[in-house]
Amino acid sequence: MISIIPSESDLQSHPAIDSSDSGSHHLSIEIDSNVIIISNALSLGFQLDYGSLGPFQNLSILRQLAEEGGFRLVRFFDGRQSPWVPTIMPCKHYDDTNQTGTYDWTVVDDLVGKIFEMGAEPLICLGIFRDGRVILPEGMATDLATGLPNPTSYASYCSEWVKHFKAKEWNVKFYEVINEPWVYFGSGPNPDQTKLAYYMQLFAECRSRMKQEDQKVIVSFDYIWKKPVLDYWLTHNGPDVDSINFHKYDDWKIPSQYTDNEMFARAEILGDSGSWYSINEAAEVWYQHRGKRLLMICSESNLNAAWSPTCGLRMQQMTGAVWLALVLRQEILSGVSYHVFFELADNFYNGSYGFGMVDSTNETALKPWYSYYVQETIGSNLKVGDILVKSTVTSDDMRSLAWIHESMLTVLLICKTSENRTVWFMGIKSPLSYEMISSSTPWENPVVKEGIISGTEPIELKGYTIILMRSNL
């Protein structure tokens, strides 16, 4: 057991600590390495979309930042149509009559190859809505009766992706069928069951054809954890999914409808009562009905889902960093396998930096924001299979996470108050090296501070802070 707790003798030897202060200026952390909480399953990822698809393909320095961040999953859409996004639709023409297509995989192969080169793998979302319709290959028609593509035609298209990568002997296994299908069947507590049935039929045909090409592919969609959707799926003998995918946004309005403290509280809830299962409840419900434990994947996430020219700089500021750290901590404790941040990079446009964790306004001098440093710090130090051990903080202003990798103890401390705090680490047997980001540095020029904690000197937390500390056991 490793204790980092102020004892009576500690308090006497450190007169700067007021023992009557009830924790407002100092706090205690207890870490018990003998109490195992869970084995870490989480790997980090990011989306390539408006601000980052082109730069990722063209800028080796951006791919280097992505690699250094320890990201292991990269999500992209097949059919985003925008002046800012290079098209990667491989099907150049589809013949609906013969259900065959003409394909050019050059751009796709270049993108996927670069994802593999940085040590990650792709999550390919096939299908995205625009103006209420799924973007389809040229020549493929929307079924006027359902408002969706013909299941046989679309399944043929989806299966071509799997067939292509299998022929290349590339291990591409993660797929989603249509991004955010709630746009089609509804997001409320009572989705349109007729449309839900149409989507379920489409998904079933696509997954079946994709599995025929490669049984190892993991096919799902991001709304399966919605309570009425999952309940309908199971009671109407819906097809299997291979993972429980979900999106995690805690605000969706401009200007924001929540304070910082409200956002931090929402960060620690992965679903709620009412019309949502929690992510763990959804996985358990699936297991009880189908007898299989599924991966849990957060396939899209950021502080706010809304965008406007005044999008709100909290995504780039320490508010966004603390929110993200709290989400990742909760996903780690919940056994989630992947977290995809929306998105890798974005540039300054019309008064906003968008959703990116890297500022790509100046392509010769990319600037990571605090959201990047949160993930780089965790992604570089927490590996799949590392053992999480008991960690307790005696202040609700703080959250902690502790794990062991080989002979190294690592402690993550998240300070979610804007007030200053002084932290003492007493009783430690060896120095703690640390990396820290905080509100003490202006968000426009984020800095990761490094140092050593000896146990005889305090460390000052200047408001919102995320600090990762390491020590040999």
C-alpha positions as CSV (number, residue, x, y, z in Angstrom):
1,M,0.0,0.0,0.0
2,I,1.3,3.4,-0.9
3,S,-0.1,6.3,1.1
4,I,0.1,9.9,0.2
5,I,-1.7,11.2,3.3
6,P,-1.0,14.1,5.6
7,S,-0.3,12.6,9.1
8,E,-0.1,14.6,12.3
9,S,3.7,14.7,12.1
10,D,3.5,15.7,8.5
11,L,1.3,18.7,9.4
12,Q,3.7,19.7,12.1
13,S,6.7,19.5,9.8
14,H,4.9,21.6,7.2
15,P,3.7,24.7,9.0
16,A,2.4,26.1,5.7
17,I,-0.5,23.6,5.9
18,D,-3.4,24.6,8.1
19,S,-4.8,21.4,9.6
20,S,-8.1,23.1,10.3
21,D,-8.6,24.1,6.7
22,S,-10.9,21.2,5.9
23,G,-9.2,20.7,2.5
24,S,-9.8,24.1,0.9
25,H,-6.0,24.6,0.5
26,H,-4.6,21.1,0.8
27,L,-5.9,17.7,0.1
28,S,-5.0,14.1,0.7
29,I,-4.6,11.3,-1.8
30,E,-4.6,7.6,-0.9
31,I,-3.4,5.0,-3.3
32,D,-3.6,1.3,-2.5
33,S,-1.7,-0.7,-5.1
34,N,-3.1,-3.9,-3.7
35,V,-6.7,-3.1,-4.6
36,I,-7.1,-3.7,-8.4
37,I,-10.1,-1.8,-9.9
38,I,-10.0,-2.8,-13.5
39,S,-7.6,-3.6,-16.4
40,N,-7.5,-0.7,-18.8
41,A,-9.1,-1.3,-22.2
42,L,-9.1,2.3,-23.5
43,S,-7.2,3.5,-26.5
44,L,-7.6,7.1,-27.9
45,G,-8.7,8.1,-31.4
46,F,-9.8,11.1,-33.4
47,Q,-12.0,12.0,-36.3
48,L,-10.8,13.3,-39.7
49,D,-13.4,15.7,-41.1
50,Y,-13.8,19.4,-42.1
51,G,-10.6,20.8,-40.6
52,S,-8.3,17.8,-40.7
53,L,-8.9,15.4,-43.5
54,G,-6.9,17.3,-46.1
55,P,-4.1,18.5,-43.7
56,F,-3.7,14.9,-42.4
57,Q,-3.2,13.6,-45.9
58,N,-0.8,16.4,-46.8
59,L,1.1,17.4,-43.7
60,S,3.6,14.9,-42.3
61,I,4.0,17.1,-39.2
62,L,0.3,16.7,-38.3
63,R,0.6,12.9,-38.7
64,Q,3.7,13.1,-36.5
65,L,1.7,14.9,-33.8
66,A,-1.0,12.3,-34.1
67,E,1.5,9.5,-33.7
68,E,3.2,11.1,-30.7
69,G,-0.2,11.5,-29.1
70,G,-0.6,7.7,-28.9
71,F,-3.8,7.7,-30.9
72,R,-4.9,4.2,-32.1
73,L,-8.2,4.7,-34.0
74,V,-9.0,7.2,-36.8
75,R,-12.6,7.7,-37.9
76,F,-13.6,9.1,-41.2
77,F,-16.7,9.3,-43.4
78,D,-16.9,7.9,-47.0
79,G,-19.0,10.7,-48.5
80,R,-18.6,14.0,-46.8
81,Q,-19.3,16.7,-49.4
82,S,-17.8,20.1,-48.6
83,P,-15.5,22.7,-50.2
84,W,-13.1,22.0,-47.2
85,V,-13.0,18.3,-47.4
86,P,-11.4,16.3,-50.3
87,T,-13.8,13.6,-51.5
88,I,-12.8,10.1,-50.7
89,M,-15.8,8.3,-52.2
90,P,-14.3,5.4,-54.0
91,C,-17.4,4.4,-56.0
92,K,-17.3,6.7,-59.0
93,H,-20.5,5.3,-60.5
94,Y,-23.0,2.8,-59.4
95,D,-25.4,0.8,-61.7
96,D,-28.5,0.2,-59.6
97,T,-29.9,-2.1,-62.2
98,N,-27.0,-4.5,-62.1
99,Q,-26.0,-3.6,-58.6
100,T,-22.4,-3.1,-59.6
101,G,-20.1,-0.1,-59.4
102,T,-16.9,1.4,-60.8
103,Y,-14.3,2.0,-58.1
104,D,-11.1,4.0,-57.8
105,W,-9.4,3.3,-54.4
106,T,-6.4,5.5,-54.9
107,V,-7.4,8.2,-52.4
108,V,-8.8,5.7,-49.9
109,D,-5.7,3.6,-50.0
110,D,-3.4,6.6,-49.5
111,L,-5.4,7.7,-46.4
112,V,-5.7,4.3,-44.8
113,G,-2.0,3.6,-45.5
114,K,-1.1,6.8,-43.6
115,I,-3.3,5.8,-40.7
116,F,-1.5,2.5,-40.5
117,E,1.9,4.2,-40.7
118,M,1.2,6.2,-37.6
119,G,0.4,3.0,-35.7
120,A,-3.4,3.4,-35.7
121,E,-6.3,1.7,-37.6
122,P,-9.3,3.1,-39.3
123,L,-13.0,3.2,-38.2
124,I,-14.8,3.8,-41.5
125,C,-18.3,5.3,-41.2
126,L,-20.2,4.4,-44.4
127,G,-23.0,6.9,-45.0
128,I,-23.6,10.4,-43.7
129,F,-26.8,12.5,-43.9
130,R,-27.0,15.8,-45.8
131,D,-30.2,17.7,-46.2
132,G,-32.1,14.7,-44.8
133,R,-30.7,12.2,-47.3
134,V,-27.8,9.8,-47.1
135,I,-25.0,10.8,-49.5
136,L,-24.7,7.9,-52.0
137,P,-22.4,7.1,-54.8
138,E,-23.4,8.6,-58.2
139,G,-26.0,6.5,-59.8
140,M,-27.4,4.9,-56.6
141,A,-30.9,6.0,-55.9
142,T,-32.7,6.7,-52.7
143,D,-35.8,4.5,-52.2
144,L,-38.7,6.9,-52.2
145,A,-40.8,4.6,-50.0
146,T,-38.3,4.5,-47.2
147,G,-36.0,7.6,-47.7
148,L,-33.0,5.3,-47.4
149,P,-30.9,3.6,-50.1
150,N,-32.1,0.2,-51.3
151,P,-30.7,-2.3,-48.8
152,T,-29.4,-4.7,-51.5
153,S,-27.6,-1.9,-53.4
154,Y,-26.1,-0.3,-50.3
155,A,-25.0,-3.6,-48.9
156,S,-23.3,-4.3,-52.2
157,Y,-21.4,-1.0,-51.9
158,C,-20.5,-1.6,-48.2
159,S,-19.2,-5.1,-48.9
160,E,-16.9,-3.7,-51.6
161,W,-14.9,-1.9,-48.9
162,V,-14.4,-5.1,-47.0
163,K,-13.6,-7.1,-50.1
164,H,-11.0,-4.5,-51.2
165,F,-9.1,-4.4,-48.0
166,K,-9.2,-8.2,-47.6
167,A,-7.7,-8.4,-51.1
168,K,-4.9,-6.1,-50.0
169,E,-4.4,-8.1,-46.8
170,W,-5.0,-5.0,-44.7
171,N,-6.5,-5.5,-41.3
172,V,-9.4,-3.0,-41.6
173,K,-12.0,-4.2,-39.2
174,F,-14.1,-1.3,-37.7
175,Y,-17.1,0.0,-39.6
176,E,-20.3,1.9,-38.9
177,V,-23.4,2.0,-41.1
178,I,-24.6,5.6,-41.5
179,N,-23.5,8.3,-39.1
180,E,-26.1,9.4,-36.5
181,P,-29.2,7.6,-38.0
182,W,-31.3,9.4,-35.4
183,V,-31.5,12.1,-38.1
184,Y,-33.7,9.7,-40.0
185,F,-35.8,7.9,-37.3
186,G,-35.8,10.5,-34.6
187,S,-33.8,11.3,-31.4
188,G,-36.5,11.7,-28.9
189,P,-37.9,9.1,-26.4
190,N,-40.3,7.8,-29.1
191,P,-38.4,7.3,-32.4
192,D,-40.5,6.6,-35.5
193,Q,-40.7,2.8,-35.4
194,T,-41.6,2.4,-39.0
195,K,-38.4,4.3,-40.0
196,L,-36.4,2.4,-37.3
197,A,-37.6,-0.9,-38.9
198,Y,-36.4,0.4,-42.3
199,Y,-33.0,1.3,-40.9
200,M,-32.8,-2.1,-39.1
201,Q,-33.4,-3.8,-42.4
202,L,-30.7,-1.8,-44.1
203,F,-28.2,-2.4,-41.4
204,A,-29.0,-6.2,-41.4
205,E,-28.4,-6.5,-45.1
206,C,-25.2,-4.4,-45.0
207,R,-23.7,-6.3,-42.0
208,S,-24.6,-9.7,-43.6
209,R,-22.9,-8.9,-46.9
210,M,-19.8,-7.4,-45.1
211,K,-19.5,-10.5,-42.9
212,Q,-19.7,-12.7,-46.0
213,E,-16.5,-11.0,-47.2
214,D,-14.7,-11.1,-43.8
215,Q,-16.1,-12.6,-40.6
216,K,-13.7,-10.5,-38.5
217,V,-15.1,-7.1,-39.3
218,I,-16.8,-5.2,-36.4
219,V,-19.9,-3.5,-37.7
220,S,-22.2,-1.3,-35.6
221,F,-23.8,2.2,-35.5
222,D,-23.6,5.0,-33.0
223,Y,-27.2,5.0,-31.6
224,I,-27.6,1.4,-30.5
225,W,-27.4,2.4,-26.8
226,K,-30.5,4.6,-27.0
227,K,-33.0,2.8,-24.8
228,P,-36.0,2.7,-27.2
229,V,-33.7,1.8,-30.1
230,L,-32.0,-1.0,-28.3
231,D,-35.3,-2.3,-26.8
232,Y,-36.9,-2.3,-30.2
233,W,-33.9,-3.9,-31.8
234,L,-33.9,-6.8,-29.3
235,T,-37.7,-7.3,-29.2
236,H,-38.0,-7.3,-33.0
237,N,-35.1,-9.8,-33.5
238,G,-32.8,-7.2,-35.0
239,P,-29.4,-8.3,-36.4
240,D,-26.4,-8.6,-34.2
241,V,-24.1,-5.6,-33.8
242,D,-20.4,-6.2,-33.1
243,S,-19.9,-3.3,-30.7
244,I,-21.9,-0.8,-28.6
245,N,-21.1,2.5,-30.2
246,F,-22.0,5.9,-28.8
247,H,-21.4,9.6,-29.1
248,K,-20.5,11.8,-26.2
249,Y,-21.4,15.5,-26.4
250,D,-22.6,17.3,-23.3
251,D,-23.7,20.6,-24.9
252,W,-25.4,21.2,-28.2
253,K,-26.3,24.9,-28.2
254,I,-24.6,28.2,-28.9
255,P,-24.3,30.1,-26.6
256,S,-23.7,27.3,-24.1
257,Q,-26.6,26.4,-21.8
258,Y,-24.4,25.0,-19.0
259,T,-21.8,26.4,-16.6
260,D,-18.4,24.9,-16.3
261,N,-19.4,23.0,-13.2
262,E,-22.5,21.7,-14.9
263,M,-20.4,20.5,-17.8
264,F,-18.0,18.7,-15.4
265,A,-20.9,16.9,-13.8
266,R,-22.2,15.9,-17.1
267,A,-18.8,14.6,-18.2
268,E,-18.9,11.8,-15.6
269,I,-22.3,10.5,-16.8
270,L,-22.1,8.0,-19.7
271,G,-25.8,7.9,-20.4
272,D,-28.6,8.4,-17.8
273,S,-32.0,7.3,-16.8
274,G,-35.1,7.9,-18.8
275,S,-34.6,7.4,-22.6
276,W,-31.0,6.4,-22.3
277,Y,-29.2,3.4,-21.0
278,S,-25.8,4.0,-19.5
279,I,-23.1,2.5,-21.7
280,N,-22.6,-0.3,-19.2
281,E,-26.3,-1.0,-19.0
282,A,-26.6,-1.2,-22.7
283,A,-23.7,-3.7,-22.9
284,E,-25.3,-5.7,-20.1
285,V,-28.7,-5.7,-21.7
286,W,-27.1,-6.9,-24.9
287,Y,-25.3,-9.7,-23.1
288,Q,-28.4,-10.8,-21.3
289,H,-30.3,-11.1,-24.6
290,R,-27.6,-12.3,-26.9
291,G,-25.0,-13.9,-24.6
292,K,-22.0,-11.9,-25.9
293,R,-19.9,-9.2,-24.3
294,L,-19.3,-6.4,-26.9
295,L,-16.7,-3.7,-27.2
296,M,-17.8,-0.3,-26.1
297,I,-16.7,2.5,-28.5
298,C,-17.2,6.2,-28.2
299,S,-17.0,6.9,-31.9
300,E,-17.4,10.7,-31.7
301,S,-17.0,13.2,-28.8
302,N,-16.3,16.8,-27.9
303,L,-17.5,19.4,-25.3
304,N,-20.1,20.9,-27.6
305,A,-21.8,19.4,-30.7
306,A,-22.9,22.8,-32.0
307,W,-20.9,25.1,-34.3
308,S,-21.2,28.7,-35.1
309,P,-18.8,31.6,-35.8
310,T,-18.9,32.1,-32.0
311,C,-18.6,28.4,-31.3
312,G,-17.2,29.0,-27.9
313,L,-13.6,28.7,-27.1
314,R,-14.1,26.4,-24.1
315,M,-13.1,23.6,-26.4
316,Q,-9.6,25.1,-26.7
317,Q,-9.4,26.4,-23.1
318,M,-8.8,24.5,-19.8
319,T,-12.6,24.1,-19.4
320,G,-12.5,21.8,-22.4
321,A,-9.4,20.0,-21.2
322,V,-10.8,19.3,-17.7
323,W,-14.1,18.1,-19.3
324,L,-12.2,15.8,-21.6
325,A,-10.0,14.4,-18.8
326,L,-13.1,13.6,-16.7
327,V,-14.8,11.9,-19.7
328,L,-11.7,9.8,-20.4
329,R,-11.4,8.9,-16.7
330,Q,-15.0,7.7,-16.6
331,E,-14.6,5.7,-19.8
332,I,-11.5,4.0,-18.4
333,L,-13.3,3.0,-15.3
334,S,-16.3,1.8,-17.3
335,G,-14.2,-0.5,-19.6
336,V,-14.7,1.5,-22.8
337,S,-12.3,0.4,-25.5
338,Y,-12.0,3.5,-27.8
339,H,-12.6,7.2,-27.5
340,V,-12.7,9.2,-30.8
341,F,-12.3,13.0,-30.4
342,F,-14.0,15.2,-33.0
343,E,-11.7,16.2,-34.5
344,L,-7.9,16.2,-35.0
345,A,-7.3,19.7,-36.3
346,D,-9.1,22.9,-37.4
347,N,-8.2,26.4,-38.5
348,F,-9.3,29.8,-37.4
349,Y,-12.4,30.7,-39.5
350,N,-14.9,33.5,-39.0
351,G,-14.1,34.0,-35.3
352,S,-13.9,30.4,-34.2
353,Y,-11.2,27.6,-34.0
354,G,-13.9,25.0,-34.6
355,F,-13.7,21.5,-33.0
356,G,-10.0,20.6,-33.6
357,M,-7.4,19.7,-30.9
358,V,-4.7,21.2,-33.1
359,D,-4.8,24.7,-34.7
360,S,-3.8,24.3,-38.3
361,T,-4.3,27.9,-39.3
362,N,-0.6,28.2,-40.0
363,E,0.4,24.9,-41.6
364,T,4.1,25.6,-41.0
365,A,3.6,26.1,-37.3
366,L,0.8,23.8,-36.0
367,K,-0.3,24.6,-32.5
368,P,-1.8,21.9,-30.2
369,W,-4.5,23.0,-27.9
370,Y,-4.9,21.8,-24.3
371,S,-7.3,19.1,-25.5
372,Y,-4.4,17.5,-27.4
373,Y,-2.1,17.6,-24.4
374,V,-4.7,15.9,-22.2
375,Q,-4.8,13.0,-24.7
376,E,-1.1,13.0,-25.4
377,T,-0.3,12.8,-21.7
378,I,-2.7,9.9,-21.1
379,G,-2.2,8.1,-24.5
380,S,1.6,8.1,-24.0
381,N,1.4,6.7,-20.4
382,L,-1.6,4.5,-20.2
383,K,-1.5,1.2,-22.2
384,V,-4.2,-1.4,-22.8
385,G,-3.8,-4.0,-20.1
386,D,-2.4,-1.7,-17.5
387,I,-3.8,-2.3,-14.0
388,L,-5.9,0.4,-12.4
389,V,-5.6,0.5,-8.6
390,K,-7.6,2.2,-5.9
391,S,-7.2,5.9,-5.7
392,T,-9.1,8.2,-3.3
393,V,-9.0,12.0,-3.1
394,T,-10.5,13.8,0.0
395,S,-12.0,16.7,-2.0
396,D,-14.8,16.8,-4.4
397,D,-12.8,19.5,-6.3
398,M,-10.5,16.7,-7.5
399,R,-10.7,13.4,-9.3
400,S,-7.8,10.9,-9.5
401,L,-6.9,7.8,-11.4
402,A,-3.9,5.5,-10.6
403,W,-2.4,2.7,-12.6
404,I,0.6,0.4,-12.7
405,H,2.6,-0.3,-15.8
406,E,5.5,-2.7,-15.2
407,S,7.2,-1.2,-12.1
408,M,5.9,2.3,-12.6
409,L,3.1,3.9,-10.6
410,T,1.2,6.7,-12.4
411,V,-1.3,9.0,-10.9
412,L,-3.6,11.3,-12.8
413,L,-5.0,14.2,-10.8
414,I,-7.8,16.4,-12.2
415,C,-8.5,19.7,-10.5
416,K,-12.0,20.9,-11.5
417,T,-12.2,24.1,-9.5
418,S,-11.1,27.5,-10.8
419,E,-9.8,28.3,-7.4
420,N,-6.1,27.8,-6.5
421,R,-5.1,24.8,-4.5
422,T,-1.8,23.8,-2.7
423,V,-1.1,20.0,-2.8
424,W,1.3,18.3,-0.5
425,F,2.5,14.7,-1.1
426,M,3.6,13.2,2.2
427,G,5.0,9.8,3.0
428,I,6.3,9.1,-0.5
429,K,9.4,6.9,-0.7
430,S,10.7,8.2,-4.1
431,P,10.3,11.5,-6.0
432,L,7.4,11.9,-8.4
433,S,8.1,13.3,-11.9
434,Y,5.2,15.2,-13.3
435,E,3.6,16.8,-16.4
436,M,1.0,19.5,-15.9
437,I,-1.3,21.8,-17.8
438,S,-3.3,24.5,-16.0
439,S,-5.1,27.8,-16.2
440,S,-1.9,29.5,-15.0
441,T,-0.8,29.6,-18.7
442,P,-3.0,31.5,-21.1
443,W,-4.9,29.1,-23.3
444,E,-3.7,30.9,-26.5
445,N,-0.2,29.6,-25.9
446,P,-0.6,26.3,-24.0
447,V,2.4,24.9,-22.2
448,V,3.1,21.5,-20.6
449,K,5.1,22.1,-17.4
450,E,7.4,19.4,-16.1
451,G,9.1,18.9,-12.8
452,I,9.8,16.7,-9.8
453,I,7.8,16.5,-6.6
454,S,10.1,15.6,-3.7
455,G,7.5,15.4,-0.9
456,T,9.1,18.3,1.0
457,E,7.8,21.0,-1.2
458,P,4.2,21.7,-2.2
459,I,2.9,22.0,-5.8
460,E,0.7,24.9,-6.6
461,L,-2.4,24.2,-8.7
462,K,-3.6,27.5,-10.3
463,G,-7.2,26.8,-11.0
464,Y,-8.2,24.2,-13.6
465,T,-5.3,21.7,-13.7
466,I,-4.5,18.2,-15.0
467,I,-1.3,16.7,-13.7
468,L,0.2,13.3,-14.3
469,M,2.7,12.0,-11.9
470,R,5.0,8.9,-12.1
471,S,7.1,7.1,-9.5
472,N,8.9,3.8,-9.3
473,L,7.3,1.3,-7.0
